Amino acid sequence: MQIEIQLKEPVMGTSQMNQVRVGFDLYDKIKQAQQKDEQIAKNIEKVQRGGTQDFFLDKGLLKKGSRVCVPPDCELREHI
């Protein structure tokens, strides 16, 4: 999880604005795990060659239908 907090100094005659942005890097973790998994890597190659219509790539993630293919990584699955 990434948390970014920005505090802005008020300028005379203006109001102060604070911004908090929370980002979650779960997609990046899944994408990295997909590249390490042999079966998922084979399916990614098939998609790239046009050899399958069962799967597709969405922002670099292998999906089947509306589901993201998650490798059998216990730590990743627990995180999800």
PEBELCOR-V439799 format. One record per backbone hydrogen bond with DSSP energy under -0.5 kcal/mol. CO is the residue of the C=O (numbers start at 1). NH is the residue of the N-H. E is the energy in kcal/mol with one decimal. If there is no record, write none. Layout:
BEGIN
co=(CO:CO)
nh=(NH:NH)
e=(E:E)
END
This chain:
BEGIN
co=(2:4:6:6:11:17:19:21:21:23:25:26:27:28:29:30:31:32:33:37:38:39:40:41:42:43:44:45:46:46:46:47:56:58:61:62:63:64:67:68:69:71:72:73:74:75:76)
nh=(23:21:8:19:14:8:6:4:23:2:29:30:31:32:33:34:35:36:37:41:42:43:44:45:46:47:48:49:50:51:52:50:63:61:58:69:56:67:64:70:71:73:74:77:78:79:80)
e=(-2.8:-2.3:-0.5:-1.7:-2.4:-0.6:-2.2:-2.5:-0.5:-3.1:-1.9:-2.6:-2.8:-2.3:-2.1:-2.7:-1.8:-1.1:-1.3:-2.6:-1.9:-1.9:-2.4:-2.1:-2.1:-2.3:-2.4:-1.9:-0.8:-3.1:-0.5:-0.9:-2.9:-1.7:-2.6:-2.6:-2.2:-1.8:-2.5:-0.7:-0.5:-2.7:-0.7:-2.9:-2.3:-1.9:-2.2)
END
